Amino acid sequence: MNDQKKLVSLLVPAYNEEGNIPSVIERLTKQAQNLGHLYDFEFLVMDNCSTDRTRELVLAQCKIDPRWKFLRYSRNFGAEASVLAGFDHVKGDAAIIIFSDLQDPPENIPIMLEKWHAGAEVVYGVINERNDSNPLKTIGAKIAYFLIHKLTESKIPPNATDFRLLDRKVVDALKTLREPDRYFRGLVHWVGFKQASFVYDRQKRVAGKSNAGILYCIKFALHAITCFSSKPMHLSMFFGLGLTILSIFGSIVYGALYFIKPSFLSAPPPGITTLIILALFLVGLNSLFLGIIGEYVGRIYRQGKARPLYIVSEKFNF
């Protein structure tokens, strides 16, 4: 990387974060001031159709400082689509994603820029210690990371987060990936490029309440796995094959016992309860595996529609 002054874009997805926006503005502006002799900055807040004062607070800052820009969608399209929209609209030589809950401290931005300046094209944060207010969220996150790491073909580092810096060439590569079912971390590692990490402690929320409980984390893991791996279908096939072999073996054993009639079997066992339990178990497995297949078919269905991933209803300072 040469010594020419670069433009850094800070992407801030937001949804009902009126309690955090003042701190976001203050802390990001401070980082820009501290690094202003090295980099130029632009700030883009992507509002997922908030119902509180998020829009009002951000627009007030946009009127004061033209470096701040604002996007608002026609409805809540989710964080993944929001990040893609940010990529479509920023002009920086690098883009940094930082969520407006401030659990990822902006004070780590100089570390990211230093690693980028040293040649890394992707710089991602890895959580050292979680400070979640909800212990169930911590448990759910650990389960999610474990499942994602074990079941996806793209080996995403454990505890890696969306708090990351991306070089312009990485941003341009990600913009070409328009699938509707998105897993941002997986996509970043899939495109490759030279990657470096840094460790940090995730902080508690400054304000507001997170909706990411243990069920959310498990759904998040399942989404990531089905986006980046066909292993669940493979496991279903092997499990079904195993049950078939087991049933054939059981049939041979019961048939042999029927004809041999050993002395320790005075009468055939009743077995009705066993049959009912086995029938329910197999029906449940069948439903589970059909559900797994249906999840993949649903993704193909959504992909075939080719709908836009987001719709912008309002722009400011572009």
Secondary structure, DSSP 8 states (H G I E B T S, - for coil): --SS-EEEEEEEEESS-TTTHHHHHHHHHHHHHHTTTTEEEEEEEEE---SSSHHHHHHHHHHH-TTEEEEEESS---HHHHHHHHHHH---SEEEE--TT--S-GGGHHHHHHHHHTT-SEEEEEEEE---S-HHHHHHHHHHHHHHHHH-SS---TTEEEEEEEEHHHHHHHHT---SS--HHHHHHHH---EEEEEEE----SSS-----HHHHHHHHHHHHHHH--HHHHHHHHHHHHHHHHHHHHHHHHHHHHHH--TT-SS----HHHHHHHHHHHHHHHHHHHHHHHHHHHHHHHHHH---S--EEEEE--
